[in-house]
Amino acid sequence: MNIEDIKLVGVMGGGVMGGGIAQTFAAHGFRTVVRDLSDELIEKTRQSMVEGRFGLRGAVERGKMTQAEFDATLARFSFTQDVADLRDCDLVVEAVPENLDLKKSVFAELDATVKKAAIFASNTSGFAISDLNKAVARKDRFIGFHWFSPAFIMKIVEVVYAPETSEETIATMEAVGERLGKTTIRVKDAPGKYGFVANRIYFAMVAEAHRVLEEGVASAEDINTAMRLGFNWPAGPLEMVQGARKGWQ
Ligand SMILES: NC(=O)c1ccc[n+]([C@@H]2O[C@H](COP(=O)([O-])OP(=O)(O)OC[C@H]3O[C@@H](n4cnc5c(N)ncnc54)[C@H](O)[C@@H]3O)[C@@H](O)[C@H]2O)c1
């Protein structure tokens, strides 16, 4: 499968990440279908993709997208509760909650449903790709494709390959990342280590910031100030996680 063959993209899970991922694919010309579990969840995602803080309407208002592009983007995405509607997808990006058993069962269901040639990509924040891929037969077309939040805005995607991932799949997903306006980095799967590159390093820094706080070396506010002013971080290590986890409404 190469990028020209990718006509229809499926996104499993339309939460904080899945909505932003689907929005990005649709905005860059891909027909996209999002699967979530109820009308309420789907309506919430649609609302966030269009009207949310980093939604499409805001992109028009900020001059990042024309009204014609907005209309075309809206026409390119749709929603479903039925996995069978993803059967003709050429690429499926999984963004269900970070639960290993759930992800494996979702991939097993997808493997039985979606056409054999399709690539499966997981947005897991850190589970080993060589563990997740045990749920599918198509191990050469299984890869990590790890976005950052808010997905529509942040410029990097980690492309994480397991030993079984084919070079063709890696190259295709790098090309997809580029088409989406993202920079990709190539990451070797490291089973037993959680967080790929950016999160692994970031979590280590946050853990150290908590130790500094617990030892009474400095207040939380001063720790944040030190990292903002000392290293030009946009936010300190003790204040950054909340927005990403809670979503950006
Ligand atoms: N939030 C972040 O900052 C962030 C950043 C990068 C990666 N991630 C990863 O992205 C993934 C999703 O995280 P999130 O924050 O978007 O979670 P979320 O809880 O906001 O969204 C998950 C969505 O998946 C849906 N879902 C559950 N089971 C499903 C199923 N079987 N089929 C289809 N949809 C299903 C839920 O209803 C929900 O809407 C996780 O693996 C997480 O680690 C999160």
The ligand as a MOL file (V3000), in Angstrom:
LIG
                    3D

  0  0  0     0  0            999 V3000
M  V30 BEGIN CTAB
M  V30 COUNTS 44 48 0 0 0
M  V30 BEGIN ATOM
M  V30 1 N -4.9710 12.8180 25.0560 0
M  V30 2 C -3.6980 12.9520 24.6710 0
M  V30 3 O -3.0310 13.9480 24.9310 0
M  V30 4 C -3.0540 11.8680 23.8480 0
M  V30 5 C -1.9260 12.1900 23.0610 0
M  V30 6 C -1.3650 11.2000 22.2530 0
M  V30 7 C -1.8940 9.9210 22.2540 0
M  V30 8 N -2.9690 9.6230 23.0510 0 CHG=1
M  V30 9 C -3.5080 8.2700 22.9680 0
M  V30 10 O -4.6360 8.2870 22.0990 0
M  V30 11 C -5.5590 7.2760 22.4990 0
M  V30 12 C -6.9180 7.9110 22.7390 0
M  V30 13 O -6.7870 8.8810 23.7530 0
M  V30 14 P -7.8740 10.0300 23.9620 0
M  V30 15 O -7.2890 10.9840 24.9140 0
M  V30 16 O -8.3530 10.5200 22.6340 0 CHG=-1
M  V30 17 O -9.0390 9.1930 24.6690 0
M  V30 18 P -10.5990 9.5470 24.7790 0
M  V30 19 O -11.1120 8.7960 25.9460 0
M  V30 20 O -10.8200 11.0090 24.6760 0
M  V30 21 O -11.2180 8.9040 23.4370 0
M  V30 22 C -11.3450 7.5330 23.2130 0
M  V30 23 C -12.6350 7.3060 22.4170 0
M  V30 24 O -12.6680 5.9370 22.0100 0
M  V30 25 C -14.0180 5.5090 22.0960 0
M  V30 26 N -14.0520 4.0600 22.1130 0
M  V30 27 C -13.9290 3.2060 23.1550 0
M  V30 28 N -14.0160 1.9350 22.7370 0
M  V30 29 C -14.2050 1.9770 21.3780 0
M  V30 30 C -14.3740 1.0000 20.3830 0
M  V30 31 N -14.3700 -0.2930 20.6670 0
M  V30 32 N -14.5310 1.4220 19.1000 0
M  V30 33 C -14.5420 2.7310 18.7910 0
M  V30 34 N -14.3920 3.7000 19.7130 0
M  V30 35 C -14.2280 3.3310 20.9940 0
M  V30 36 C -14.5530 6.1870 23.3490 0
M  V30 37 O -15.9620 6.2190 23.3460 0
M  V30 38 C -13.9100 7.5650 23.2320 0
M  V30 39 O -14.7270 8.4900 22.5330 0
M  V30 40 C -4.9660 6.6050 23.7390 0
M  V30 41 O -4.2510 5.4820 23.3440 0
M  V30 42 C -4.0200 7.6790 24.2730 0
M  V30 43 O -2.9640 7.1460 25.0570 0
M  V30 44 C -3.5740 10.5690 23.8300 0
M  V30 END ATOM
M  V30 BEGIN BOND
M  V30 1 1 1 2
M  V30 2 2 2 3
M  V30 3 1 2 4
M  V30 4 1 4 5
M  V30 5 2 4 44
M  V30 6 2 5 6
M  V30 7 1 6 7
M  V30 8 2 7 8
M  V30 9 1 8 9
M  V30 10 1 8 44
M  V30 11 1 9 10
M  V30 12 1 9 42
M  V30 13 1 10 11
M  V30 14 1 11 12
M  V30 15 1 11 40
M  V30 16 1 12 13
M  V30 17 1 13 14
M  V30 18 2 14 15
M  V30 19 1 14 16
M  V30 20 1 14 17
M  V30 21 1 17 18
M  V30 22 2 18 19
M  V30 23 1 18 20
M  V30 24 1 18 21
M  V30 25 1 21 22
M  V30 26 1 22 23
M  V30 27 1 23 24
M  V30 28 1 23 38
M  V30 29 1 24 25
M  V30 30 1 25 26
M  V30 31 1 25 36
M  V30 32 1 26 27
M  V30 33 1 26 35
M  V30 34 2 27 28
M  V30 35 1 28 29
M  V30 36 1 29 30
M  V30 37 2 29 35
M  V30 38 1 30 31
M  V30 39 2 30 32
M  V30 40 1 32 33
M  V30 41 2 33 34
M  V30 42 1 34 35
M  V30 43 1 36 37
M  V30 44 1 36 38
M  V30 45 1 38 39
M  V30 46 1 40 41
M  V30 47 1 40 42
M  V30 48 1 42 43
M  V30 END BOND
M  V30 END CTAB
M  END
